[in-house]
């Protein structure tokens, strides 16, 4: 009888009680060391509950990766909904990732579908969708707190018109009820007069909450909360926790710390150990690069994966900081042949390069002295080319199955 590997794994003991609590999507009830930020948001947004419709709020949350920006925005929005429900106010929250919803049309459509889930995807202009949003909020006496996550990426790609349109949503009517408030989330959101009108710019510049990197002690408090929920009692040695926090504190990145903890737990399970030893954390560090932003890479289409693989291979082959876009295109055609995919034309490749740059996955710059003519140079400032290549190969092979 063939061996049943799934049943084998299910029957083995694990250091985990529930890996769900180490997921990137899990937002805990308690957010250690972000109490001040939550209180600041509550102080500024409380009038949406105490005097619904009298005012709206527009805030920016910015800071490095892994500093709790999205978690705070989501937890705060949830608390606002509960407070409104207790007072019989029809208050909604909606989180939109602007890397996934890459145009104003898709953002407006997602807002409208919060209230009309079956609304068709095609057949209306962005302006028509905006008007329908106004009508449904007015006609059904509803209010919305909109969280635009990865807003810095969107503004790089599309400019700031979306913020102007949303902040002016109710301006056509005299003394209109203010029904939409916003929180924009990003690493560093560009606010200047070339992208926004003076009124929008003035409002946003006054309302910025800046998140700082976590130190080792703060990371320990964050991980300790997760450990209680995710692991069996005494599975995580105190020395292991301390080591993970020391490693992650170099970047102040809680997301990286949580991934190290999860990977160390996986190491323990693979060796059937009932405790997570410090050496498992060291192995987890060797297997993990904090700048390899997997949630972004996994959301990209296959053609972007192929182009990125070509760039990684060319950079590794040339052992240089940058290569020309022409060299990347040559390698891209070879990669497409390897994966039995039709290569796209230069114009499309150029657009993908700009998109990958806006995502922060690659760097681009114009060639300087020593180059014949002007061309675009492509590089990787944060992730080693061989590590990126191996990760992309895994993604592409997974897609083939």
N, C-alpha and C positions, 0 to 999 in steps of 0.2 A: 504494500500500500504506500503511495507517495506521501511524503511528509507534508503536513499542513502547517506552513510557516505562520499564517495568520493566527491560528489557534495557539501555536507555540508562543507567539508574542503576547497574546491576550492572557495566557496563563502565567506569564512571568511576573514576579513582583517588580514594583516600580517605586522610585523615590517620589513620584508625582501623585498628588491627590487629584489635581485638575490643571492641565496645561492651559486651559482657557484664560486663567488669571495672568498669564505671561504673554498673552496675545497683544499685538499692536493695536487692535481694535477695542480692547477692554479698557473701560474708564472706571476706576475705583470710586467708591462713595467718598472716601477720604483722600485728599491730595496734600500730602505733607509738604510744608514749606511753600505753598502757594495760597495760603490763607489771606495774606495781604492783597494779593491780586484779585481774589474772589470778592473780598470786601469792597475793594475799590470799584469793581464792576457793579456790585449791588447798590452802592451809594449813588452811582450815576444813573442806573437804569430803574431805580425803584419807582420813579414817577410813572413809568409805563403801567404799573400795577395800581398805584395810589390814585392816579388821575389819568385813566386810559384815554388815549386820543388827543390829549392836550399837547404833548411833545413827542418827538422821536429822538433816538440817540444813534450816533455813528462813532464807533471806536475802532482803533487799530491795536492789535496784539502782535508784537514782533519780538524775535529773539532767535538764538541758534537752535539747530536741530536737537530734539530730545530735552527741551526745557519745560515741557508741559503745556505749551500754548493751546493745542487742540483739546487736550483733556480738560483744561480749565474752561475753555469756551463751551464745550459740550456739557460739562457738569453745571456750569452757571445757567445755561439755557434750560436745562432740566429743572433746576430750582425755580426759575422764573415761571415755567409752565405750571408747576405744582402750586406756587403762590397764586397764580391767576385762577386756577381751577377752584381753589378754596373760596375765591370771591366771585365765582360764576362769570369770569371773563373768558371769552373765546380767544385764547392766546396760543399761538403755534410757534414751534421752533423748527428750523430747517438748516441742516448742515450740507453745504455743497462744496465738493472738492473741485477747484478750478483747473486742476491738471486733467481731470476726467471730463469735465464739462468745459470745453475749451473755447466756447464762443458765447457771446451775450445771448444769442438765440437759445442755446442749450440751457443756460442758467435760467432764463425767463420761463422756458418750458418746464423745467424741474420745479420752479416755484408754483406755477399754475397747476401742475399735477399733484402738488401737495393737497389742493382743494378739489381738483377734478381729475382723479386718477386715470380715467379712460380718455383723457383729451388726446386727440391725434397728434402724431409727431410732425406731420407735414401740413402745409396748406395755409400758413399764416406768417406774416412778417413779424420781426421783433417788436415793432411799434404796436402791432395789434395784440401781441401777447401781453405787453405792458398794460395796455388799456383793459384787457380782460382781468389782469391781476387786480387792478384798481377796482373794477366792478365787483369781483367776487368778495374782496375785503369789505367794500362798502355795503353791498346788498346783504351779506351774511353777518355783518357786524363782527368781523374778525380782525385780529392783530397778529403780526408776524415778526419774530426775531430771526433774522437771516445771518448765518455764519458763512462767510466766503473764505474758505481755507485755501492755502497756497495762492493767495491773491497776488503776491509778488510775481509769480510766474505769469499769471494772467495779464497783469499790467505791462510786463515786458513784451508780451506777444501782441496784445490788443489795445494798449493804452488805457486811459482812465475814464472813458465815456460811460462805462457801465455804472460806475459810482455816481457820476453826475445824474444819469437817468433814474437810478433807484432813489437817490436822495431827494430828487425833485418829483417823485412819483405823484404826490397829492397836491402839487402846486397850482393846478388848473382851477381849483375851486377856492373861493374866498373863505377863510377860516375853516378849512377842511379838517376833519379828524385825521390825525397823524397815525397811520396804521402799520407802518413798516420801519423797523430799526435794524441796524446792521453792526456786525463785528467782522472786520477784515483780519485775517491771520496770515502771517508770512515771516520769513527769516528777516528780511529788510525790505520794507515796502517803500518804493520810490515815490516821494511826494514833492512835486515841483510844479511851477506855473506852466510848464510846457504840456503837462498832462491833465491838469484840473483847472476849472474856473476858480476865481479867487475865493468865492464863498465856500465851496466844497473844501478847498485846500486849507482855509482858515479853520474850519470845523475839525478836520481830521488832524491837523498839526497840534491842536489843543488836547486831543483825546487819544493819546498814545500810551499804552501800557507796555513797558519794556521788561522782558523776562531775561534774567541773568542765568549763567551756567550754574549747575549744582556743584557743591564741594563734596568731598568724600563722606563727611558726616551726614549731609542731607541725602546723599545717595543711599547710605546705609539705612536711614529711616524709611526711605521709599521701598527699598528691597525687602526690608523686614516685614512691611505690611503685605507684600506680595507672597513672601515665603509662608506666612501663616495660612494663606488661602490655597496656595498652589502645591505645597510639599507636605509629605508626611512629617510627623513630629521628629525633630532632631536629625532630619536628613541632611540639612545644610550646616556644615561645620562653621563655627564663628570665624576661623582663620580663612575659610573660603570666601565668606561674605566680605571680610575685610580686604582680601586680595582683589576681588572683583571691583569693589568701590575705589581702591587705589588705582586700578587700571583705568576705569571709566572716568575718574575725576580729572584725568589729563585733558579730557574734552568737556567735562561737565554734562555728559549726555546720559540721561536716565534710560532712554530707549536702548542705547548700546549696552548699558549695565544689565538691563532686563534680558537682552539677547544672550549676553555672556552667561547669566544665571541659568537660562533655559538650556543652552548648549552644554553647560557643565553637568546639568541634570541628565541630559541625554547620554553623556559620557559615562555617568554612573550606571545608568540602565544597561548600557552596552557591555559593561563589565560585571553586571549583576551585583554591584556594590550597593549596600543599603545606606551609605553616606556619600556626600559629594566632597571629595578631597580637593585641596588647593591645586593639585596638579591637573585636575580636570578643568579648572578655571584657566590655567596656563594653556592647556590644549585648546580650549574654546577661543582664547585670544588669538592663537596662531591660525585658527580656522575662520576668523571673523575680521573683516575690515570695517571700521565704523563709517567710512565714507561711501561704502558700497550700498547705496540707498535702494534696497531691494524692492520696497513698495512702489517706487517710481519705475524701476526697470521692468518689473512684472506687468505694469499697466501699459507699456509701450507696445505698438503693433509689431508684427514679425519683421516687416521691412526695416524698421528702426533697429531691431535686434541685429539684423544682418549687416546693416551699415556700421553699427557700433562695433560689431565683431571685426569688421574690416579695419576700422580705425585702430582697435586694440592690437591686431596682428601687425599692422604696418608700423605702429610705434614700437612694438616689441622687436620687430625685425630690424628697424633702423637704429634702435638704441638712442633715439633723439627725443628732445622735449616736444617737438612739433614736426608734423609732416604736412605736405600740401594737400588741399582738397582733391587735386587731380590724382595724387598717389593713393588717397583713400578710395576714390572712385574705381581705380584700376583693381585694387584689392577687393572692393565690393562686388565687381563683376565675377571675380573668381569665387567668392563666397556664395553668390547667387547660384552659380553653376553647381557648386558642392551641394547645395540644399534644393536643387531643382526648382529654382524660383526665377521668374523673369525680372532682370534688372530694370530699374526705372531710369528715366532720362535725367540729364544734369539738373534741369530746373527743379524737379521733384527732390533730387538728392540734396540740392542746396537748401530747400525748405526744411528737410529733415535735419540737416546740420544745424540750422538756426533754432529749430525746436529743441534739439538735444542740448544746445547751448543754453537756451532759456530754462530748461529743466535743471541745469547745473550739472549735467552728466559729463559734458565735454567743455573744453575751453576753445575759443576761436580768437584769432587776431589777424590783422593785415600784415603781409610780409613787409620787411623793411630793406635796409641797405644790404646788397649782396644777392638779392633775388632779382631775376629778370622779370620786369613788369610787376604788377600788383596782383597778388593772389591771396586766398584765405588759407591760413594755417590752422591746423587742428591739433589739440593736445589734451592730455589728462593731467590735471594738477593734483588730484587727491587720491586716485585709485591706481595701484600698479597695473600695467597693461596685462600682465600674465594672469593676475587675479580676476580682472574683468573678463578676459577671454574665457577662463574656466567657468565662470558663473554663467556667461551667455551660452556656452556650449551646453550646459545643463538645462537652461531654459529652452533652447531650440530642440534639443533631443526630447525633452518632455512634450513639446508641441507636436513632435512626429508620431508619438504613441497613439 
